[in-house]
Amino acid sequence: MRCTQATLESFCIYGVCPLYGVGVLSELRKHFTCTPVDGMHGLKDVMTWQGSYYLFTNDHAMALIDGVLTDTSHRKISNRIKVFAIKVNR
């Protein structure tokens, strides 16, 4: 499963599989209010955040919902991975 599809399914949006993260954000905005979070953040640090977030790097998409990460890459969670975050108000 593509990371973009898994991310959207975390937000209960099915049947959509964008090729790029821009498509994920466009789809999320059809259903929710989205607010950018300033700066880049270490992935391990954001794991403590509560609420719903669309997380992304230049080549990967993830969802964080109340501290639970949906990530198809199976990489080790560390602060070496820097992500941008969009708060998804559900």
DOVEXLO-804399 format. One record per atom (N, C-alpha, C, O): x, z, y; residue number from 1; residue in one letter. Coordinates in nm, 3 decimals. Layout:
// DOVEXLO-804399
<<X; Z; Y>; NUM; "A">
...
This chain:
// DOVEXLO-804399
<<0.086; 0.000; -0.117>; 1; "M">
<<0.000; 0.000; 0.000>; 1; "M">
<<0.090; 0.000; 0.123>; 1; "M">
<<0.190; 0.073; 0.129>; 1; "M">
<<0.055; -0.082; 0.221>; 2; "R">
<<0.130; -0.086; 0.346>; 2; "R">
<<0.113; 0.045; 0.423>; 2; "R">
<<0.010; 0.111; 0.414>; 2; "R">
<<0.215; 0.082; 0.497>; 3; "C">
<<0.209; 0.205; 0.575>; 3; "C">
<<0.097; 0.200; 0.679>; 3; "C">
<<0.036; 0.302; 0.710>; 3; "C">
<<0.069; 0.081; 0.733>; 4; "T">
<<-0.036; 0.068; 0.833>; 4; "T">
<<-0.174; 0.095; 0.772>; 4; "T">
<<-0.258; 0.160; 0.834>; 4; "T">
<<-0.197; 0.045; 0.653>; 5; "Q">
<<-0.324; 0.067; 0.585>; 5; "Q">
<<-0.340; 0.214; 0.548>; 5; "Q">
<<-0.447; 0.272; 0.570>; 5; "Q">
<<-0.236; 0.276; 0.494>; 6; "A">
<<-0.242; 0.418; 0.456>; 6; "A">
<<-0.269; 0.506; 0.577>; 6; "A">
<<-0.343; 0.604; 0.569>; 6; "A">
<<-0.208; 0.471; 0.691>; 7; "T">
<<-0.228; 0.547; 0.814>; 7; "T">
<<-0.374; 0.541; 0.857>; 7; "T">
<<-0.434; 0.644; 0.889>; 7; "T">
<<-0.431; 0.421; 0.859>; 8; "L">
<<-0.571; 0.408; 0.899>; 8; "L">
<<-0.665; 0.477; 0.801>; 8; "L">
<<-0.764; 0.538; 0.842>; 8; "L">
<<-0.637; 0.467; 0.673>; 9; "E">
<<-0.723; 0.534; 0.575>; 9; "E">
<<-0.720; 0.686; 0.591>; 9; "E">
<<-0.816; 0.754; 0.556>; 9; "E">
<<-0.610; 0.740; 0.644>; 10; "S">
<<-0.604; 0.884; 0.672>; 10; "S">
<<-0.707; 0.925; 0.776>; 10; "S">
<<-0.753; 1.039; 0.778>; 10; "S">
<<-0.742; 0.830; 0.862>; 11; "F">
<<-0.843; 0.854; 0.965>; 11; "F">
<<-0.980; 0.800; 0.923>; 11; "F">
<<-1.068; 0.783; 1.006>; 11; "F">
<<-0.997; 0.773; 0.793>; 12; "C">
<<-1.122; 0.723; 0.735>; 12; "C">
<<-1.162; 0.587; 0.791>; 12; "C">
<<-1.281; 0.559; 0.809>; 12; "C">
<<-1.064; 0.503; 0.817>; 13; "I">
<<-1.088; 0.365; 0.857>; 13; "I">
<<-1.042; 0.276; 0.741>; 13; "I">
<<-0.922; 0.267; 0.713>; 13; "I">
<<-1.136; 0.213; 0.675>; 14; "Y">
<<-1.105; 0.137; 0.553>; 14; "Y">
<<-1.123; -0.013; 0.575>; 14; "Y">
<<-1.193; -0.056; 0.666>; 14; "Y">
<<-1.057; -0.091; 0.490>; 15; "G">
<<-1.074; -0.235; 0.492>; 15; "G">
<<-0.990; -0.306; 0.598>; 15; "G">
<<-1.012; -0.424; 0.624>; 15; "G">
<<-0.895; -0.235; 0.659>; 16; "V">
<<-0.811; -0.293; 0.762>; 16; "V">
<<-0.665; -0.268; 0.724>; 16; "V">
<<-0.628; -0.156; 0.689>; 16; "V">
<<-0.583; -0.374; 0.730>; 17; "C">
<<-0.441; -0.359; 0.699>; 17; "C">
<<-0.359; -0.441; 0.800>; 17; "C">
<<-0.317; -0.552; 0.768>; 17; "C">
<<-0.336; -0.386; 0.919>; 18; "P">
<<-0.258; -0.459; 1.019>; 18; "P">
<<-0.115; -0.480; 0.972>; 18; "P">
<<-0.061; -0.400; 0.895>; 18; "P">
<<-0.054; -0.586; 1.020>; 19; "L">
<<0.086; -0.611; 0.986>; 19; "L">
<<0.180; -0.522; 1.066>; 19; "L">
<<0.289; -0.488; 1.019>; 19; "L">
<<0.137; -0.482; 1.184>; 20; "Y">
<<0.225; -0.406; 1.273>; 20; "Y">
<<0.153; -0.284; 1.328>; 20; "Y">
<<0.030; -0.274; 1.323>; 20; "Y">
<<0.233; -0.189; 1.381>; 21; "G">
<<0.178; -0.067; 1.436>; 21; "G">
<<0.085; -0.087; 1.554>; 21; "G">
<<-0.004; -0.006; 1.578>; 21; "G">
<<0.106; -0.196; 1.629>; 22; "V">
<<0.015; -0.225; 1.741>; 22; "V">
<<-0.127; -0.242; 1.689>; 22; "V">
<<-0.223; -0.201; 1.755>; 22; "V">
<<-0.141; -0.303; 1.572>; 23; "G">
<<-0.273; -0.319; 1.511>; 23; "G">
<<-0.335; -0.186; 1.471>; 23; "G">
<<-0.456; -0.169; 1.478>; 23; "G">
<<-0.251; -0.092; 1.429>; 24; "V">
<<-0.301; 0.042; 1.395>; 24; "V">
<<-0.358; 0.107; 1.520>; 24; "V">
<<-0.469; 0.160; 1.517>; 24; "V">
<<-0.283; 0.102; 1.629>; 25; "L">
<<-0.330; 0.164; 1.753>; 25; "L">
<<-0.457; 0.097; 1.805>; 25; "L">
<<-0.548; 0.165; 1.852>; 25; "L">
<<-0.463; -0.034; 1.797>; 26; "S">
<<-0.584; -0.106; 1.840>; 26; "S">
<<-0.705; -0.063; 1.759>; 26; "S">
<<-0.813; -0.041; 1.814>; 26; "S">
<<-0.688; -0.050; 1.630>; 27; "E">
<<-0.799; -0.008; 1.543>; 27; "E">
<<-0.838; 0.137; 1.571>; 27; "E">
<<-0.957; 0.167; 1.577>; 27; "E">
<<-0.740; 0.226; 1.588>; 28; "L">
<<-0.772; 0.366; 1.618>; 28; "L">
<<-0.851; 0.377; 1.748>; 28; "L">
<<-0.943; 0.458; 1.759>; 28; "L">
<<-0.815; 0.296; 1.848>; 29; "R">
<<-0.884; 0.301; 1.978>; 29; "R">
<<-1.027; 0.252; 1.970>; 29; "R">
<<-1.107; 0.283; 2.058>; 29; "R">
<<-1.062; 0.176; 1.868>; 30; "K">
<<-1.201; 0.134; 1.848>; 30; "K">
<<-1.289; 0.251; 1.808>; 30; "K">
<<-1.410; 0.250; 1.831>; 30; "K">
<<-1.228; 0.353; 1.747>; 31; "H">
<<-1.304; 0.465; 1.690>; 31; "H">
<<-1.281; 0.599; 1.760>; 31; "H">
<<-1.367; 0.687; 1.755>; 31; "H">
<<-1.165; 0.615; 1.824>; 32; "F">
<<-1.126; 0.745; 1.879>; 32; "F">
<<-1.061; 0.727; 2.016>; 32; "F">
<<-1.021; 0.617; 2.055>; 32; "F">
<<-1.052; 0.838; 2.088>; 33; "T">
<<-0.974; 0.843; 2.211>; 33; "T">
<<-0.831; 0.877; 2.173>; 33; "T">
<<-0.808; 0.973; 2.099>; 33; "T">
<<-0.736; 0.800; 2.222>; 34; "C">
<<-0.595; 0.819; 2.186>; 34; "C">
<<-0.513; 0.848; 2.311>; 34; "C">
<<-0.529; 0.781; 2.413>; 34; "C">
<<-0.425; 0.947; 2.301>; 35; "T">
<<-0.343; 0.988; 2.414>; 35; "T">
<<-0.197; 0.993; 2.371>; 35; "T">
<<-0.164; 1.064; 2.276>; 35; "T">
<<-0.108; 0.921; 2.439>; 36; "P">
<<0.034; 0.926; 2.404>; 36; "P">
<<0.093; 1.065; 2.429>; 36; "P">
<<0.056; 1.133; 2.524>; 36; "P">
<<0.184; 1.105; 2.342>; 37; "V">
<<0.261; 1.228; 2.359>; 37; "V">
<<0.397; 1.187; 2.412>; 37; "V">
<<0.462; 1.100; 2.353>; 37; "V">
<<0.441; 1.247; 2.521>; 38; "D">
<<0.568; 1.207; 2.583>; 38; "D">
<<0.688; 1.227; 2.492>; 38; "D">
<<0.696; 1.326; 2.419>; 38; "D">
<<0.780; 1.132; 2.496>; 39; "G">
<<0.910; 1.145; 2.430>; 39; "G">
<<0.911; 1.114; 2.282>; 39; "G">
<<0.808; 1.089; 2.219>; 39; "G">
<<1.031; 1.118; 2.227>; 40; "M">
<<1.051; 1.105; 2.083>; 40; "M">
<<1.067; 1.245; 2.026>; 40; "M">
<<1.116; 1.336; 2.093>; 40; "M">
<<1.024; 1.262; 1.900>; 41; "H">
<<1.025; 1.394; 1.838>; 41; "H">
<<1.082; 1.385; 1.698>; 41; "H">
<<1.063; 1.284; 1.629>; 41; "H">
<<1.152; 1.489; 1.655>; 42; "G">
<<1.199; 1.495; 1.518>; 42; "G">
<<1.081; 1.512; 1.424>; 42; "G">
<<0.989; 1.590; 1.451>; 42; "G">
<<1.083; 1.438; 1.313>; 43; "L">
<<0.970; 1.443; 1.220>; 43; "L">
<<0.945; 1.583; 1.166>; 43; "L">
<<0.830; 1.624; 1.152>; 43; "L">
<<1.049; 1.657; 1.136>; 44; "K">
<<1.032; 1.793; 1.085>; 44; "K">
<<0.963; 1.882; 1.188>; 44; "K">
<<0.881; 1.966; 1.153>; 44; "K">
<<0.997; 1.863; 1.316>; 45; "D">
<<0.935; 1.944; 1.422>; 45; "D">
<<0.786; 1.916; 1.436>; 45; "D">
<<0.707; 2.009; 1.456>; 45; "D">
<<0.745; 1.789; 1.424>; 46; "V">
<<0.604; 1.758; 1.443>; 46; "V">
<<0.518; 1.807; 1.327>; 46; "V">
<<0.396; 1.816; 1.340>; 46; "V">
<<0.579; 1.838; 1.215>; 47; "M">
<<0.503; 1.885; 1.100>; 47; "M">
<<0.430; 2.017; 1.128>; 47; "M">
<<0.339; 2.054; 1.053>; 47; "M">
<<0.468; 2.087; 1.233>; 48; "T">
<<0.402; 2.213; 1.268>; 48; "T">
<<0.282; 2.192; 1.361>; 48; "T">
<<0.206; 2.285; 1.386>; 48; "T">
<<0.265; 2.069; 1.411>; 49; "W">
<<0.157; 2.041; 1.505>; 49; "W">
<<0.022; 2.046; 1.435>; 49; "W">
<<0.008; 2.004; 1.320>; 49; "W">
<<-0.076; 2.097; 1.504>; 50; "Q">
<<-0.214; 2.095; 1.456>; 50; "Q">
<<-0.289; 1.986; 1.530>; 50; "Q">
<<-0.256; 1.953; 1.644>; 50; "Q">
<<-0.389; 1.930; 1.466>; 51; "G">
<<-0.463; 1.819; 1.525>; 51; "G">
<<-0.430; 1.691; 1.450>; 51; "G">
<<-0.371; 1.695; 1.342>; 51; "G">
<<-0.469; 1.578; 1.507>; 52; "S">
<<-0.451; 1.448; 1.442>; 52; "S">
<<-0.359; 1.361; 1.527>; 52; "S">
<<-0.377; 1.348; 1.648>; 52; "S">
<<-0.260; 1.301; 1.460>; 53; "Y">
<<-0.161; 1.221; 1.530>; 53; "Y">
<<-0.129; 1.094; 1.452>; 53; "Y">
<<-0.121; 1.095; 1.329>; 53; "Y">
<<-0.111; 0.986; 1.525>; 54; "Y">
<<-0.054; 0.863; 1.472>; 54; "Y">
<<0.093; 0.869; 1.508>; 54; "Y">
<<0.128; 0.872; 1.627>; 54; "Y">
<<0.181; 0.869; 1.408>; 55; "L">
<<0.325; 0.875; 1.429>; 55; "L">
<<0.385; 0.740; 1.393>; 55; "L">
<<0.340; 0.675; 1.299>; 55; "L">
<<0.486; 0.699; 1.469>; 56; "F">
<<0.547; 0.570; 1.436>; 56; "F">
<<0.692; 0.563; 1.482>; 56; "F">
<<0.734; 0.632; 1.575>; 56; "F">
<<0.767; 0.477; 1.413>; 57; "T">
<<0.903; 0.439; 1.451>; 57; "T">
<<0.897; 0.290; 1.481>; 57; "T">
<<0.789; 0.232; 1.488>; 57; "T">
<<1.011; 0.228; 1.497>; 58; "N">
<<1.009; 0.085; 1.526>; 58; "N">
<<0.964; 0.002; 1.405>; 58; "N">
<<0.929; -0.115; 1.421>; 58; "N">
<<0.965; 0.060; 1.285>; 59; "D">
<<0.928; -0.018; 1.167>; 59; "D">
<<0.841; 0.058; 1.066>; 59; "D">
<<0.833; 0.018; 0.950>; 59; "D">
<<0.778; 0.166; 1.110>; 60; "H">
<<0.701; 0.246; 1.013>; 60; "H">
<<0.588; 0.320; 1.083>; 60; "H">
<<0.601; 0.362; 1.199>; 60; "H">
<<0.476; 0.337; 1.012>; 61; "A">
<<0.359; 0.408; 1.063>; 61; "A">
<<0.324; 0.523; 0.970>; 61; "A">
<<0.337; 0.511; 0.848>; 61; "A">
<<0.280; 0.634; 1.027>; 62; "M">
<<0.241; 0.753; 0.950>; 62; "M">
<<0.125; 0.822; 1.022>; 62; "M">
<<0.099; 0.797; 1.139>; 62; "M">
<<0.057; 0.908; 0.949>; 63; "A">
<<-0.048; 0.991; 1.009>; 63; "A">
<<-0.015; 1.137; 0.982>; 63; "A">
<<0.032; 1.172; 0.874>; 63; "A">
<<-0.040; 1.220; 1.080>; 64; "L">
<<-0.024; 1.365; 1.065>; 64; "L">
<<-0.156; 1.428; 1.104>; 64; "L">
<<-0.199; 1.417; 1.219>; 64; "L">
<<-0.220; 1.493; 1.009>; 65; "I">
<<-0.348; 1.557; 1.036>; 65; "I">
<<-0.338; 1.702; 0.993>; 65; "I">
<<-0.327; 1.733; 0.874>; 65; "I">
<<-0.341; 1.792; 1.092>; 66; "D">
<<-0.330; 1.936; 1.071>; 66; "D">
<<-0.213; 1.972; 0.980>; 66; "D">
<<-0.227; 2.048; 0.885>; 66; "D">
<<-0.097; 1.915; 1.011>; 67; "G">
<<0.026; 1.947; 0.938>; 67; "G">
<<0.045; 1.875; 0.807>; 67; "G">
<<0.146; 1.896; 0.740>; 67; "G">
<<-0.048; 1.789; 0.769>; 68; "V">
<<-0.037; 1.714; 0.644>; 68; "V">
<<0.002; 1.570; 0.679>; 68; "V">
<<-0.070; 1.501; 0.751>; 68; "V">
<<0.117; 1.526; 0.627>; 69; "L">
<<0.171; 1.395; 0.659>; 69; "L">
<<0.128; 1.293; 0.553>; 69; "L">
<<0.142; 1.317; 0.433>; 69; "L">
<<0.077; 1.179; 0.599>; 70; "T">
<<0.052; 1.064; 0.513>; 70; "T">
<<0.164; 0.965; 0.541>; 70; "T">
<<0.172; 0.907; 0.649>; 70; "T">
<<0.251; 0.946; 0.442>; 71; "D">
<<0.370; 0.863; 0.460>; 71; "D">
<<0.398; 0.790; 0.330>; 71; "D">
<<0.417; 0.854; 0.226>; 71; "D">
<<0.402; 0.659; 0.333>; 72; "T">
<<0.425; 0.580; 0.212>; 72; "T">
<<0.573; 0.563; 0.180>; 72; "T">
<<0.607; 0.508; 0.075>; 72; "T">
<<0.662; 0.609; 0.267>; 73; "S">
<<0.806; 0.583; 0.247>; 73; "S">
<<0.874; 0.682; 0.154>; 73; "S">
<<0.977; 0.649; 0.095>; 73; "S">
<<0.821; 0.801; 0.138>; 74; "H">
<<0.879; 0.905; 0.052>; 74; "H">
<<1.020; 0.944; 0.096>; 74; "H">
<<1.102; 0.985; 0.014>; 74; "H">
<<1.047; 0.932; 0.227>; 75; "R">
<<1.176; 0.978; 0.279>; 75; "R">
<<1.174; 1.129; 0.295>; 75; "R">
<<1.068; 1.190; 0.308>; 75; "R">
<<1.292; 1.188; 0.293>; 76; "K">
<<1.304; 1.331; 0.316>; 76; "K">
<<1.263; 1.360; 0.460>; 76; "K">
<<1.302; 1.289; 0.553>; 76; "K">
<<1.185; 1.464; 0.479>; 77; "I">
<<1.139; 1.502; 0.613>; 77; "I">
<<1.251; 1.577; 0.682>; 77; "I">
<<1.290; 1.686; 0.640>; 77; "I">
<<1.303; 1.517; 0.789>; 78; "S">
<<1.410; 1.580; 0.865>; 78; "S">
<<1.397; 1.540; 1.012>; 78; "S">
<<1.322; 1.448; 1.047>; 78; "S">
<<1.471; 1.609; 1.095>; 79; "N">
<<1.471; 1.576; 1.237>; 79; "N">
<<1.563; 1.458; 1.268>; 79; "N">
<<1.570; 1.414; 1.383>; 79; "N">
<<1.632; 1.407; 1.167>; 80; "R">
<<1.710; 1.284; 1.187>; 80; "R">
<<1.616; 1.165; 1.208>; 80; "R">
<<1.654; 1.067; 1.272>; 80; "R">
<<1.494; 1.175; 1.156>; 81; "I">
<<1.393; 1.071; 1.177>; 81; "I">
<<1.320; 1.106; 1.306>; 81; "I">
<<1.256; 1.210; 1.317>; 81; "I">
<<1.331; 1.017; 1.404>; 82; "K">
<<1.265; 1.038; 1.534>; 82; "K">
<<1.140; 0.952; 1.539>; 82; "K">
<<1.142; 0.834; 1.503>; 82; "K">
<<1.031; 1.012; 1.585>; 83; "V">
<<0.904; 0.941; 1.591>; 83; "V">
<<0.843; 0.950; 1.730>; 83; "V">
<<0.868; 1.043; 1.806>; 83; "V">
<<0.762; 0.850; 1.761>; 84; "F">
<<0.674; 0.856; 1.876>; 84; "F">
<<0.540; 0.906; 1.824>; 84; "F">
<<0.509; 0.887; 1.706>; 84; "F">
<<0.460; 0.968; 1.909>; 85; "A">
<<0.333; 1.024; 1.865>; 85; "A">
<<0.219; 0.985; 1.960>; 85; "A">
<<0.235; 0.981; 2.082>; 85; "A">
<<0.105; 0.958; 1.899>; 86; "I">
<<-0.019; 0.936; 1.972>; 86; "I">
<<-0.119; 1.039; 1.921>; 86; "I">
<<-0.148; 1.044; 1.802>; 86; "I">
<<-0.171; 1.121; 2.010>; 87; "K">
<<-0.274; 1.219; 1.973>; 87; "K">
<<-0.405; 1.146; 1.955>; 87; "K">
<<-0.448; 1.073; 2.044>; 87; "K">
<<-0.467; 1.165; 1.840>; 88; "V">
<<-0.595; 1.099; 1.808>; 88; "V">
<<-0.704; 1.206; 1.817>; 88; "V">
<<-0.708; 1.298; 1.735>; 88; "V">
<<-0.791; 1.193; 1.915>; 89; "N">
<<-0.898; 1.290; 1.935>; 89; "N">
<<-1.019; 1.247; 1.854>; 89; "N">
<<-1.089; 1.152; 1.891>; 89; "N">
<<-1.043; 1.316; 1.746>; 90; "R">
<<-1.148; 1.280; 1.652>; 90; "R">
<<-1.279; 1.347; 1.686>; 90; "R">
<<-1.379; 1.327; 1.616>; 90; "R">
